[in-house]
Amino acid sequence: MRIRPREHQRVAEILREELEEASRRISERLSAIERQPVTGKDGTLEGVRAFYQDLTDNDWSEADEEAMAGLKEFSEHEIKRLMCDAFRRSRVHPVPSLASLISIARKGPGASGVEAGAFLSNPDAVPAVERERIANVLHRELRDAAADIASRLKLTDTKAEMLRQHLENVEAAIIGEFSPLV
């Protein structure tokens, strides 16, 4: 197809309109997919379960299942967003249950667990509770990794202990990089 110089503007308009229409259709289709809950064999939202377990380090319980039954009107994405927001505002760590997260979420953003003066000038600061949670996860994972490495390499007890101590030093250096929230 040859385009004459005076037709460039019209071709550009056609292409722009078609791209906008295609973008709109793609957005609608992706939104429809996002709104569909991912249900497990028993009708529960598996993604919410996994997200809750990752977020809180709690095992899923029957009480959590009952609490989630009250959230049928929300999509999986909305439930995850509520959980994340409630986790940030929670005064209690570790979070005891999904019901407590739901309770915090329903109280709304005005009921923040973080004191008004807690957000100072450093946006990279990590609250002490979050530092503790991260430190616990890091410690557990590095301890398991040290045991796994020692086992695979068939290290003597002395060398395995040296490896564990080295990984503890690495752990301390990583945690030390977090700016504390004053």
N, C-alpha and C positions, 0 to 999 in steps of 0.2 A: 504494500500500500504506500503510495506516495502522498505526502501531505504538502499541500501548497502553503507558502508563507502566511497567507491570510487565514488559513484554517487551523493554525497552531493553537490559537486561543480557544476555539470550539472543541478541539480534541482534548485540551487540558481540562476544560469544564466537564466533559463527558467522563474522563478518567477520574477526576476528583469526586464526582457524584457516585460513580460506581464503587470507588474505594470506600466512601462514607457509608454507602448502603451495605457493602460487604462487612465492614467493621461493625455496623449496627447488628446485623444478623449473627455474626460470630459472638458478639457480646451477649445477645439474648440467649443463644444456645449454651454458652458457657455458664451464664447465670442459672439457667434451668438445671444444668448438671450439678452446680454447686448447691442448689436448694434441695436436691434429692438426698435424703438421709441414707447413710450406709448402714444397713441393718444386718445383724448377725443371724444365726440360725434361730435364736430364740426371740427375735424381733427387737433386740436392743441395739443401740448405736455403738458399734465396736470401736469406731474412731474416737468417740468420747471416752470410752473405757480406757483405751491405750493412752490418750492424752492425759487423763486424770492420773493414771499410774506414773507416767513420766513426770508430770508436774509436781506431784506430792510425794512420790516414793511410797505410796500406800498401796496395799493390795485391794482389789475390788471386792466389796462385801455385799451381802444381801441388803443391808441398810442403804448402801449406795444405789443398788438396783431400785429400791423403793423410792428413793429421792429422785432418781432419773425418770421414773414413771410420771412424776408431776411436771415434767418438762416436754410433754408431747407436742405442745404448740410451737416449740422452737426447732429450728433446723440444727444440724450438727455444727455448722460453722458458728451460729449464734450461741450455742451452748458453750463451745470452746472459748469464744470471745468473753462470755460472762465469767467462765471459770478463771480465765487468765486475769481479768480485771479484779475479780474477787480475791484471787491469790495475792495480788500486789497489795490490796488494801487490808488483808487479814492481819489481825494483831497476834494471832496464835500460829506459831510454827513449831513443829510440823502441823499442817492442817489435819484435823481429826477425821473429817469425812466430807463426802460430796454434799451432804445436807448443810453442813456449816458454810461451804462455799456458796451454795444457793442462797442461804440466809443473808450472807454478806452482799451478794449480788443484788438481792431484792431491796436492801436498805438504800441502795443508790449511791452515786458518787459523793454525796455530801457527807457520808458516814465513813470517811477514810480512816484507816488504821494508822496512817502515817501522820505524825504531828505536823502542825502548820509550818514550823520552822525547820523541818527536817530537810527540805530541799534547798540546799545552799547553792553556792555558785558553781560547784563542780558537778556537771551532769553525768560524769563517769563514776561517781561515788556509788558504792555498793552497800546497802544496809547490812548491819551486823548479822541479822538473821539469815540473809541470803548468802553472805560470806560463809557462815557456819554450815549451811546446807551444801554449798558448793564444795567446801573443804571436806565434808563427810563423804560426799560422792567421790571426790577425787582420791581421798585416802583409801576408800574401799576398793576402787578400781585399780589403783596402783599396787595395793597389797596383793590383789588377785593376779595382776599382771606379773609381779615379781615371783609369786609362787609358780605360775604357769611357765615363765621363762626358765626358772631354776629346774623345774621338772623336765622340760623339753631338752635342756642342755645337759641334764644329769650333773648339776653342780653339787659340790660338797656343801655341807652345812655352813661352813665358814664363808665360802664364796656366795652362797645364797643369801646369807645375812648381810654381806657387803653390798650385794645388789639391792636388797630391800632398803638398807640405809641410804644408798645413793638415790633411790626413787623417792624416799622420804625427803631428802634434801631438795630434789626437783619439785616435789609437792609444795614445800615451804616457799620456794622461790616463786612458784606460780601464784599461790595465795597472797604472797607479799606484793604482787603486782596490782592487786585490787586496791583502789583508793577507798579507804574507809569513809563512811558517812558520819560526819561529826555532829 
